[in-house]
Amino acid sequence: MSIVAVKVLSTVNAPYGTALSAEQLASKISDPASAVDFDPSAFSFFSEVDEDLQNSFLDEMHVDPSIAANLAREFSALAGYLLPLARAAS
């Protein structure tokens, strides 16, 4: 596992006691249902992981940045504040 994935997963998994793989997280951060379900792992990625690390993870996991940015915008609306990747969708 890459250092990017390790850093991201330690930030996302630790608070919720989960054990998502990088592939599982990549699926959640590109699935619009994550915002509808207010998935805590996806929200943690968008709100707690450094923006540069988010972008590195998206690149590494081949997640379309525009899809992730749109999902971040949806989470921003739910949370009531702008998340870093949501700026790319604005």
N, C-alpha and C positions, 0 to 999 in steps of 0.2 A: 504494500500500500504506500502511496506517495505521501510525502510530508504535508502536502496541501490537504489531502483527504484526512489524514490523521488529525490535523489541527481543526478542520471543519467538524469532523465527527465528534471530537472530544468536546467541542463547544455545544453541539446540538444534542448529543446523547446524554451527557452528564446531568443536566438539570431535570431531565424527565425519566432517568433510569432506563433509557431505551438502548437498544443495540443495533441501530440501523446500519446497514452497509452503505457504502458510497453509492452503489447502484440504486438502492431503495430511496435514499435521500434525493438523488438526481430525479427519480421518477416523481417524487412528491413536489419538488420545486418546479416541475414543468406540467403539473396536472391542475387544471382549474378547480377541480373538486377539492383541492387542499384548502382553498380560501372558503369555499362553501361550508366545509367541515371544520374550519378554523383549526387546521392541523398544527399542533404545537411544534412539531419538528420543523415543518416548513417555515412557520412564523419565526422560530428561533434562528434558522438560517438567515432569513431576511433582516432580522432585527439585532442579532447578537454577534454575527460573524462580520469581521472587517470587510469593507467593500472591495478592496483589492483581492482579498482572499476569496470572496464570493466570485469575483470574475475569473480568478484562476481555477476555481472548482468548476464553474460552468464550462470553461474551455477544456479542462481535463476530462470532464464527463460527457462532453459533446452535447451539452444542453443549449438549445437555441436561446441566446441572450434576450431576444425580444419577447419570447414566451415567458421567461423568468421575470423580465421587467414588468410585463403586464400583470403577472401574478403578484409581484411585489406591490404594484399599484392597488390591486384589490385588497391586499392585506393592509396597506396604508389607510385605505378608506375605512376598513373595519376597526383599525387600531386608533384612528384619529390623529395620526401624525405621519409625516413623510419618511418612508424608509429609503435608504440610499439607492437601491436599484430602481425604485419607483420613479426617480428623476429621469431615468433613461426612457421611461414610457410616457412621460408627460409631453 
